Structures are given as C-alpha cells and as structure tokens.
Amino acid sequence: MAAPTESTARTGLLYGLAAYTLWGIVPLYFKSVGPIPPIELLAHRIVYSTVFLIGVLALLGRLKVLVTCLKHWHSLRLLLLSTIFIASNWYVFIYSVLSGQIMQGSLGYFILPLVNVAIGTVFFRERMRLTQWIALAFAMAGVLTLTLWDGRFPWIALTLAFSFSLYGVLRKQAAVDATVGLTVETLLLTPVSLIYLAICAMENRLVFGSAGRRLDVLVILSGLVTSIPLICFAQAVQRLQIVTIGFLQYISPSLAFLIAVLWYDESFPRSYQIGYGLIWGGLAVFVADALMQLNKPKRVARKEAEVLPLD
C-alpha cells in the first residue's frame, strides 16, 4: 500500500476516528431500543440498512456495479458465506448490549487483533514471530482465566472476535467494494428478515409499531447506525496505512468498556480484572511488536547509509 499524502492521511484519520468512535458508543443506541427483542431488532437493522445503502449507491451512480456483483457467481458465493458471519456478529453484539454484557462484547474486539494473527497462520500459512506467539499465549491465558475462575465460558467475546475475523477473511477473498459488498449482504438477508417480521406481525409479537413513536423512529434509524460507520471505515482504509488502522481499532472496544463500567455500572470482578489484564498484556506485546516491525526498515536504511563508502 503506497504511503498516503499528508492531506489524504488527515482525511483518512478523520474517517477512521469517526468510524471507531461511532462503533464505540453504539451500545448507547442499542440500550435505548431495549424493549425490542434482539432478533427483531436485527431484522429491522437489516431491512433499513438495505434501504439506506441502496439509496447511497443510487446517489453515487453505482447501482450498475451492484447488479454486476449480484451476477458474478464467485463473488456472490463468498458474500453468501460472509453474510452468515456478519449476521451472527450483529446478533451477538445486540444480545450482549441488551442482556447487560457490554463489557464482554468489548472484550471480543480487544481479542480480535490476536484472533486475526491466529487465523492468518491457519488459513494463509503466515509465519508468526516469537512476540506474536507470546501475545497469543497471554490472550489464551486471559480467556482461560475468565472461563475457569468465573465459571462462565466467554462465548460472546469469542463469537464476536472469530465471526468478524472470518468475515474479514471472506471479504478479502471476494475483492468487492466495501459499500457494494455490504449492500449485497443486507440484500441477501432482507427476504428472511421481512418474512420473520411478517410472522411476528401476524402473531401479534411485533414490538415495532406498538411501543411508541420514539422507539419506532429509533428502530428506523438502525440503518444509519449500521451503515455510516462502515462507510467511514471503508473511506479510512482507502486513505490510511494498515498499521494506522490497526491502532485505531482499539478506540471502539475501549469506549464500549468505559460505557459498560462507568455508565451502566457493570461489575468488574477480580476474575475479569485478571483475565482482562492478561489479554491487555498480550495486546501490549502485540502493539510493541508492530511498532518494532514498522521501524525496522528505517533502522536498516540507516545502517546501510552508515556503511556506504564516501566518495
């Protein structure tokens, strides 16, 4: 990836900060629509995201690109699989918020970079450095601590981390524009969502439309809540180096963690303190290794300049 210009990098940084800040505070939104069951909220989120995204593509004059993507079987096949993972991720995240487990949801995104390294090793035969193995060992020790000490397997955190990581792997293989790909995914999920909502309506189980206008408006806005951060993220990726994106991604779980502890008074018992501490220790090793690798070319260049003979 070519080094971005100063102006491009500044714009990309603003997009990146917007994306990860919005993702970090999104638990506040989902808490505000708490009367709606997670599965119904997910269905609404998909439908309104589809409407919003198609509108965006229409404004950008890119509907033909969407149609072409739908006709391209190789990309569509991969997007069918990625759709399963992103839908699972969305549902589990909504569930974590509505069930008062925002902290565990944030843990999933703290673990995510380490899961990405592990999946890169398994799927792409990438070789891990010693420091990366150490970071992964810290994370595994943290997960084991949370499981054995607290007696509860942190399935929410692990599901969020693995589903989003595998989603990223599939999207990378599909090589489709982020906005177009997301539109295809929501389109694929829309028929099932509409059928589910119709069944709920016939059985008088639909909360939407029966719990007040304010709640209905908030539910309709779920399309914006879902799509805007993803669009900002796509713009940031095009303008920033991957290393910068890697550091920015810690903003959202950090904000979610603070919201859980300070705003919603979620408990932070000793088991969580030790488990999180181990995972954060792994992340510290991971970040230190990334910084060392980033500066390595500069150190090599300086050494080569020092040994060059003088004319």
TORKOL-4160 file (C-alpha; in steps of 0.2 Angstrom, whole numbers, padded with zeros to 4 digits, m for minus):
311
<pt num="1" X="0000" Y="0000" Z="0000"/>
<pt num="2" X="0008" Y="0017" Z="m0005"/>
<pt num="3" X="0011" Y="0029" Z="0008"/>
<pt num="4" X="m0003" Y="0042" Z="0009"/>
<pt num="5" X="0000" Y="0060" Z="0007"/>
<pt num="6" X="m0002" Y="0072" Z="0022"/>
<pt num="7" X="m0019" Y="0078" Z="0016"/>
<pt num="8" X="m0025" Y="0061" Z="0012"/>
<pt num="9" X="m0019" Y="0054" Z="0028"/>
<pt num="10" X="m0028" Y="0068" Z="0038"/>
<pt num="11" X="m0044" Y="0065" Z="0029"/>
<pt num="12" X="m0042" Y="0046" Z="0032"/>
<pt num="13" X="m0038" Y="0049" Z="0050"/>
<pt num="14" X="m0055" Y="0059" Z="0052"/>
<pt num="15" X="m0064" Y="0045" Z="0044"/>
<pt num="16" X="m0056" Y="0032" Z="0055"/>
<pt num="17" X="m0059" Y="0041" Z="0071"/>
<pt num="18" X="m0077" Y="0044" Z="0066"/>
<pt num="19" X="m0080" Y="0025" Z="0062"/>
<pt num="20" X="m0072" Y="0018" Z="0078"/>
<pt num="21" X="m0079" Y="0031" Z="0089"/>
<pt num="22" X="m0097" Y="0028" Z="0082"/>
<pt num="23" X="m0094" Y="0009" Z="0085"/>
<pt num="24" X="m0088" Y="0013" Z="0102"/>
<pt num="25" X="m0104" Y="0022" Z="0108"/>
<pt num="26" X="m0116" Y="0011" Z="0098"/>
<pt num="27" X="m0121" Y="0002" Z="0114"/>
<pt num="28" X="m0129" Y="0018" Z="0120"/>
<pt num="29" X="m0141" Y="0017" Z="0105"/>
<pt num="30" X="m0145" Y="m0002" Z="0107"/>
<pt num="31" X="m0149" Y="0001" Z="0125"/>
<pt num="32" X="m0161" Y="0014" Z="0120"/>
<pt num="33" X="m0171" Y="0002" Z="0110"/>
<pt num="34" X="m0170" Y="m0011" Z="0124"/>
<pt num="35" X="m0189" Y="m0016" Z="0123"/>
<pt num="36" X="m0187" Y="m0024" Z="0106"/>
<pt num="37" X="m0180" Y="m0042" Z="0107"/>
<pt num="38" X="m0163" Y="m0044" Z="0099"/>
<pt num="39" X="m0169" Y="m0055" Z="0084"/>
<pt num="40" X="m0182" Y="m0042" Z="0079"/>
<pt num="41" X="m0170" Y="m0028" Z="0081"/>
<pt num="42" X="m0158" Y="m0037" Z="0070"/>
<pt num="43" X="m0172" Y="m0040" Z="0057"/>
<pt num="44" X="m0176" Y="m0021" Z="0057"/>
<pt num="45" X="m0157" Y="m0017" Z="0056"/>
<pt num="46" X="m0155" Y="m0027" Z="0040"/>
<pt num="47" X="m0170" Y="m0020" Z="0031"/>
<pt num="48" X="m0167" Y="m0002" Z="0035"/>
<pt num="49" X="m0148" Y="m0004" Z="0031"/>
<pt num="50" X="m0153" Y="m0011" Z="0014"/>
<pt num="51" X="m0164" Y="0004" Z="0010"/>
<pt num="52" X="m0151" Y="0016" Z="0016"/>
<pt num="53" X="m0137" Y="0008" Z="0006"/>
<pt num="54" X="m0147" Y="0006" Z="m0010"/>
<pt num="55" X="m0150" Y="0025" Z="m0008"/>
<pt num="56" X="m0132" Y="0029" Z="m0006"/>
<pt num="57" X="m0127" Y="0018" Z="m0021"/>
<pt num="58" X="m0141" Y="0027" Z="m0031"/>
<pt num="59" X="m0134" Y="0044" Z="m0026"/>
<pt num="60" X="m0116" Y="0039" Z="m0031"/>
<pt num="61" X="m0122" Y="0031" Z="m0048"/>
<pt num="62" X="m0116" Y="0014" Z="m0043"/>
<pt num="63" X="m0132" Y="0003" Z="m0044"/>
<pt num="64" X="m0125" Y="m0005" Z="m0060"/>
<pt num="65" X="m0110" Y="m0011" Z="m0050"/>
<pt num="66" X="m0122" Y="m0019" Z="m0038"/>
<pt num="67" X="m0131" Y="m0028" Z="m0052"/>
<pt num="68" X="m0114" Y="m0034" Z="m0059"/>
<pt num="69" X="m0109" Y="m0040" Z="m0042"/>
<pt num="70" X="m0125" Y="m0050" Z="m0040"/>
<pt num="71" X="m0122" Y="m0058" Z="m0057"/>
<pt num="72" X="m0104" Y="m0063" Z="m0053"/>
<pt num="73" X="m0106" Y="m0080" Z="m0045"/>
<pt num="74" X="m0088" Y="m0081" Z="m0037"/>
<pt num="75" X="m0090" Y="m0065" Z="m0028"/>
<pt num="76" X="m0109" Y="m0069" Z="m0023"/>
<pt num="77" X="m0104" Y="m0086" Z="m0017"/>
<pt num="78" X="m0091" Y="m0078" Z="m0005"/>
<pt num="79" X="m0103" Y="m0065" Z="0000"/>
<pt num="80" X="m0116" Y="m0078" Z="0005"/>
<pt num="81" X="m0104" Y="m0085" Z="0017"/>
<pt num="82" X="m0098" Y="m0068" Z="0024"/>
<pt num="83" X="m0117" Y="m0064" Z="0026"/>
<pt num="84" X="m0118" Y="m0078" Z="0039"/>
<pt num="85" X="m0104" Y="m0072" Z="0049"/>
<pt num="86" X="m0109" Y="m0053" Z="0049"/>
<pt num="87" X="m0127" Y="m0058" Z="0054"/>
<pt num="88" X="m0120" Y="m0068" Z="0068"/>
<pt num="89" X="m0109" Y="m0054" Z="0073"/>
<pt num="90" X="m0123" Y="m0042" Z="0073"/>
<pt num="91" X="m0135" Y="m0053" Z="0083"/>
<pt num="92" X="m0122" Y="m0057" Z="0096"/>
<pt num="93" X="m0117" Y="m0039" Z="0099"/>
<pt num="94" X="m0135" Y="m0033" Z="0100"/>
<pt num="95" X="m0138" Y="m0048" Z="0113"/>
<pt num="96" X="m0123" Y="m0043" Z="0123"/>
<pt num="97" X="m0129" Y="m0025" Z="0125"/>
<pt num="98" X="m0147" Y="m0029" Z="0128"/>
<pt num="99" X="m0143" Y="m0043" Z="0141"/>
<pt num="100" X="m0131" Y="m0031" Z="0151"/>
<pt num="101" X="m0115" Y="m0039" Z="0145"/>
<pt num="102" X="m0107" Y="m0024" Z="0135"/>
<pt num="103" X="m0090" Y="m0027" Z="0144"/>
<pt num="104" X="m0089" Y="m0045" Z="0137"/>
<pt num="105" X="m0094" Y="m0038" Z="0120"/>
<pt num="106" X="m0079" Y="m0025" Z="0121"/>
<pt num="107" X="m0068" Y="m0040" Z="0126"/>
<pt num="108" X="m0072" Y="m0048" Z="0109"/>
<pt num="109" X="m0065" Y="m0033" Z="0100"/>
<pt num="110" X="m0049" Y="m0032" Z="0111"/>
<pt num="111" X="m0046" Y="m0050" Z="0107"/>
<pt num="112" X="m0049" Y="m0048" Z="0088"/>
<pt num="113" X="m0031" Y="m0042" Z="0083"/>
<pt num="114" X="m0024" Y="m0058" Z="0091"/>
<pt num="115" X="m0038" Y="m0069" Z="0083"/>
<pt num="116" X="m0033" Y="m0061" Z="0066"/>
<pt num="117" X="m0015" Y="m0066" Z="0068"/>
<pt num="118" X="m0020" Y="m0084" Z="0073"/>
<pt num="119" X="m0032" Y="m0086" Z="0058"/>
<pt num="120" X="m0018" Y="m0079" Z="0047"/>
<pt num="121" X="m0007" Y="m0093" Z="0052"/>
<pt num="122" X="m0020" Y="m0106" Z="0050"/>
<pt num="123" X="m0028" Y="m0101" Z="0033"/>
<pt num="124" X="m0014" Y="m0091" Z="0025"/>
<pt num="125" X="0001" Y="m0101" Z="0032"/>
<pt num="126" X="0008" Y="m0084" Z="0038"/>
<pt num="127" X="0023" Y="m0087" Z="0050"/>
<pt num="128" X="0021" Y="m0080" Z="0067"/>
<pt num="129" X="0035" Y="m0071" Z="0076"/>
<pt num="130" X="0040" Y="m0076" Z="0094"/>
<pt num="131" X="0032" Y="m0060" Z="0101"/>
<pt num="132" X="0016" Y="m0064" Z="0092"/>
<pt num="133" X="0016" Y="m0081" Z="0100"/>
<pt num="134" X="0019" Y="m0073" Z="0117"/>
<pt num="135" X="0004" Y="m0061" Z="0114"/>
<pt num="136" X="m0007" Y="m0075" Z="0109"/>
<pt num="137" X="m0002" Y="m0085" Z="0124"/>
<pt num="138" X="m0007" Y="m0070" Z="0135"/>
<pt num="139" X="m0024" Y="m0069" Z="0127"/>
<pt num="140" X="m0027" Y="m0088" Z="0129"/>
<pt num="141" X="m0022" Y="m0087" Z="0147"/>
<pt num="142" X="m0034" Y="m0072" Z="0149"/>
<pt num="143" X="m0049" Y="m0082" Z="0141"/>
<pt num="144" X="m0045" Y="m0097" Z="0152"/>
<pt num="145" X="m0044" Y="m0087" Z="0167"/>
<pt num="146" X="m0062" Y="m0079" Z="0163"/>
<pt num="147" X="m0068" Y="m0097" Z="0160"/>
<pt num="148" X="m0061" Y="m0107" Z="0175"/>
<pt num="149" X="m0062" Y="m0093" Z="0188"/>
<pt num="150" X="m0079" Y="m0086" Z="0184"/>
<pt num="151" X="m0086" Y="m0102" Z="0178"/>
<pt num="152" X="m0093" Y="m0095" Z="0163"/>
<pt num="153" X="m0086" Y="m0098" Z="0145"/>
<pt num="154" X="m0084" Y="m0080" Z="0137"/>
<pt num="155" X="m0094" Y="m0086" Z="0122"/>
<pt num="156" X="m0100" Y="m0068" Z="0117"/>
<pt num="157" X="m0082" Y="m0061" Z="0116"/>
<pt num="158" X="m0075" Y="m0076" Z="0106"/>
<pt num="159" X="m0090" Y="m0077" Z="0095"/>
<pt num="160" X="m0088" Y="m0058" Z="0091"/>
<pt num="161" X="m0070" Y="m0060" Z="0088"/>
<pt num="162" X="m0070" Y="m0075" Z="0077"/>
<pt num="163" X="m0085" Y="m0071" Z="0067"/>
<pt num="164" X="m0078" Y="m0054" Z="0062"/>
<pt num="165" X="m0061" Y="m0061" Z="0059"/>
<pt num="166" X="m0068" Y="m0074" Z="0047"/>
<pt num="167" X="m0080" Y="m0061" Z="0039"/>
<pt num="168" X="m0064" Y="m0051" Z="0035"/>
<pt num="169" X="m0056" Y="m0066" Z="0028"/>
<pt num="170" X="m0070" Y="m0069" Z="0016"/>
<pt num="171" X="m0072" Y="m0051" Z="0011"/>
<pt num="172" X="m0054" Y="m0050" Z="0007"/>
<pt num="173" X="m0056" Y="m0065" Z="m0005"/>
<pt num="174" X="m0072" Y="m0058" Z="m0013"/>
<pt num="175" X="m0062" Y="m0042" Z="m0018"/>
<pt num="176" X="m0078" Y="m0032" Z="m0019"/>
<pt num="177" X="m0080" Y="m0013" Z="m0014"/>
<pt num="178" X="m0085" Y="m0012" Z="0004"/>
<pt num="179" X="m0101" Y="m0002" Z="0002"/>
<pt num="180" X="m0107" Y="m0013" Z="m0013"/>
<pt num="181" X="m0102" Y="m0029" Z="m0003"/>
<pt num="182" X="m0112" Y="m0023" Z="0012"/>
<pt num="183" X="m0127" Y="m0019" Z="0001"/>
<pt num="184" X="m0126" Y="m0037" Z="m0006"/>
<pt num="185" X="m0125" Y="m0045" Z="0011"/>
<pt num="186" X="m0140" Y="m0035" Z="0018"/>
<pt num="187" X="m0150" Y="m0039" Z="0002"/>
<pt num="188" X="m0147" Y="m0057" Z="0004"/>
<pt num="189" X="m0153" Y="m0056" Z="0022"/>
<pt num="190" X="m0168" Y="m0045" Z="0018"/>
<pt num="191" X="m0181" Y="m0058" Z="0012"/>
<pt num="192" X="m0178" Y="m0068" Z="0028"/>
<pt num="193" X="m0180" Y="m0053" Z="0039"/>
<pt num="194" X="m0196" Y="m0047" Z="0030"/>
<pt num="195" X="m0203" Y="m0065" Z="0032"/>
<pt num="196" X="m0199" Y="m0065" Z="0051"/>
<pt num="197" X="m0206" Y="m0048" Z="0054"/>
<pt num="198" X="m0222" Y="m0053" Z="0044"/>
<pt num="199" X="m0224" Y="m0069" Z="0055"/>
<pt num="200" X="m0221" Y="m0058" Z="0071"/>
<pt num="201" X="m0235" Y="m0046" Z="0065"/>
<pt num="202" X="m0247" Y="m0060" Z="0061"/>
<pt num="203" X="m0244" Y="m0067" Z="0079"/>
<pt num="204" X="m0245" Y="m0050" Z="0087"/>
<pt num="205" X="m0227" Y="m0052" Z="0093"/>
<pt num="206" X="m0221" Y="m0037" Z="0084"/>
<pt num="207" X="m0214" Y="m0023" Z="0096"/>
<pt num="208" X="m0211" Y="m0011" Z="0082"/>
<pt num="209" X="m0227" Y="0000" Z="0080"/>
<pt num="210" X="m0234" Y="m0004" Z="0097"/>
<pt num="211" X="m0222" Y="0004" Z="0109"/>
<pt num="212" X="m0222" Y="0022" Z="0105"/>
<pt num="213" X="m0217" Y="0033" Z="0091"/>
<pt num="214" X="m0200" Y="0037" Z="0098"/>
<pt num="215" X="m0195" Y="0019" Z="0098"/>
<pt num="216" X="m0201" Y="0017" Z="0081"/>
<pt num="217" X="m0190" Y="0031" Z="0075"/>
<pt num="218" X="m0175" Y="0024" Z="0084"/>
<pt num="219" X="m0178" Y="0007" Z="0075"/>
<pt num="220" X="m0179" Y="0015" Z="0058"/>
<pt num="221" X="m0163" Y="0024" Z="0062"/>
<pt num="222" X="m0154" Y="0007" Z="0064"/>
<pt num="223" X="m0150" Y="0008" Z="0046"/>
<pt num="224" X="m0140" Y="0023" Z="0048"/>
<pt num="225" X="m0132" Y="0017" Z="0064"/>
<pt num="226" X="m0126" Y="0001" Z="0055"/>
<pt num="227" X="m0121" Y="0009" Z="0038"/>
<pt num="228" X="m0112" Y="0026" Z="0042"/>
<pt num="229" X="m0098" Y="0018" Z="0052"/>
<pt num="230" X="m0095" Y="0005" Z="0039"/>
<pt num="231" X="m0094" Y="0018" Z="0025"/>
<pt num="232" X="m0082" Y="0029" Z="0036"/>
<pt num="233" X="m0072" Y="0014" Z="0039"/>
<pt num="234" X="m0071" Y="0010" Z="0020"/>
<pt num="235" X="m0065" Y="0028" Z="0017"/>
<pt num="236" X="m0052" Y="0027" Z="0030"/>
<pt num="237" X="m0045" Y="0010" Z="0024"/>
<pt num="238" X="m0043" Y="0018" Z="0006"/>
<pt num="239" X="m0033" Y="0033" Z="0014"/>
<pt num="240" X="m0023" Y="0026" Z="0028"/>
<pt num="241" X="m0009" Y="0013" Z="0031"/>
<pt num="242" X="m0015" Y="m0004" Z="0038"/>
<pt num="243" X="m0004" Y="m0001" Z="0054"/>
<pt num="244" X="m0013" Y="0015" Z="0057"/>
<pt num="245" X="m0030" Y="0006" Z="0056"/>
<pt num="246" X="m0023" Y="m0007" Z="0067"/>
<pt num="247" X="m0021" Y="0006" Z="0081"/>
<pt num="248" X="m0037" Y="0015" Z="0078"/>
<pt num="249" X="m0047" Y="m0001" Z="0081"/>
<pt num="250" X="m0044" Y="m0001" Z="0099"/>
<pt num="251" X="m0054" Y="0015" Z="0101"/>
<pt num="252" X="m0071" Y="0006" Z="0099"/>
<pt num="253" X="m0069" Y="m0008" Z="0112"/>
<pt num="254" X="m0061" Y="0005" Z="0124"/>
<pt num="255" X="m0076" Y="0016" Z="0123"/>
<pt num="256" X="m0088" Y="0002" Z="0125"/>
<pt num="257" X="m0078" Y="m0004" Z="0140"/>
<pt num="258" X="m0079" Y="0013" Z="0148"/>
<pt num="259" X="m0098" Y="0014" Z="0145"/>
<pt num="260" X="m0101" Y="m0003" Z="0152"/>
<pt num="261" X="m0091" Y="0001" Z="0168"/>
<pt num="262" X="m0095" Y="0020" Z="0171"/>
<pt num="263" X="m0112" Y="0022" Z="0163"/>
<pt num="264" X="m0121" Y="0006" Z="0166"/>
<pt num="265" X="m0111" Y="0000" Z="0181"/>
<pt num="266" X="m0107" Y="m0017" Z="0175"/>
<pt num="267" X="m0097" Y="m0027" Z="0188"/>
<pt num="268" X="m0079" Y="m0029" Z="0186"/>
<pt num="269" X="m0074" Y="m0043" Z="0197"/>
<pt num="270" X="m0057" Y="m0050" Z="0202"/>
<pt num="271" X="m0058" Y="m0063" Z="0188"/>
<pt num="272" X="m0062" Y="m0050" Z="0175"/>
<pt num="273" X="m0048" Y="m0039" Z="0181"/>
<pt num="274" X="m0035" Y="m0053" Z="0180"/>
<pt num="275" X="m0042" Y="m0060" Z="0163"/>
<pt num="276" X="m0043" Y="m0043" Z="0155"/>
<pt num="277" X="m0026" Y="m0039" Z="0162"/>
<pt num="278" X="m0018" Y="m0054" Z="0154"/>
<pt num="279" X="m0027" Y="m0050" Z="0137"/>
<pt num="280" X="m0022" Y="m0032" Z="0138"/>
<pt num="281" X="m0004" Y="m0038" Z="0142"/>
<pt num="282" X="m0005" Y="m0048" Z="0126"/>
<pt num="283" X="m0011" Y="m0033" Z="0116"/>
<pt num="284" X="0004" Y="m0023" Z="0123"/>
<pt num="285" X="0016" Y="m0036" Z="0117"/>
<pt num="286" X="0007" Y="m0036" Z="0100"/>
<pt num="287" X="0007" Y="m0017" Z="0098"/>
<pt num="288" X="0026" Y="m0016" Z="0103"/>
<pt num="289" X="0030" Y="m0030" Z="0090"/>
<pt num="290" X="0020" Y="m0020" Z="0077"/>
<pt num="291" X="0030" Y="m0004" Z="0081"/>
<pt num="292" X="0046" Y="m0013" Z="0080"/>
<pt num="293" X="0042" Y="m0020" Z="0063"/>
<pt num="294" X="0036" Y="m0003" Z="0057"/>
<pt num="295" X="0053" Y="0005" Z="0062"/>
<pt num="296" X="0063" Y="m0010" Z="0056"/>
<pt num="297" X="0065" Y="m0003" Z="0038"/>
<pt num="298" X="0071" Y="0014" Z="0044"/>
<pt num="299" X="0084" Y="0006" Z="0055"/>
<pt num="300" X="0090" Y="m0005" Z="0041"/>
<pt num="301" X="0091" Y="0010" Z="0030"/>
<pt num="302" X="0101" Y="0020" Z="0042"/>
<pt num="303" X="0114" Y="0006" Z="0044"/>
<pt num="304" X="0115" Y="0004" Z="0026"/>
<pt num="305" X="0119" Y="0023" Z="0024"/>
<pt num="306" X="0132" Y="0021" Z="0038"/>
<pt num="307" X="0142" Y="0008" Z="0029"/>
<pt num="308" X="0141" Y="0016" Z="0011"/>
<pt num="309" X="0159" Y="0021" Z="0006"/>
<pt num="310" X="0162" Y="0040" Z="0005"/>
<pt num="311" X="0166" Y="0047" Z="m0012"/>
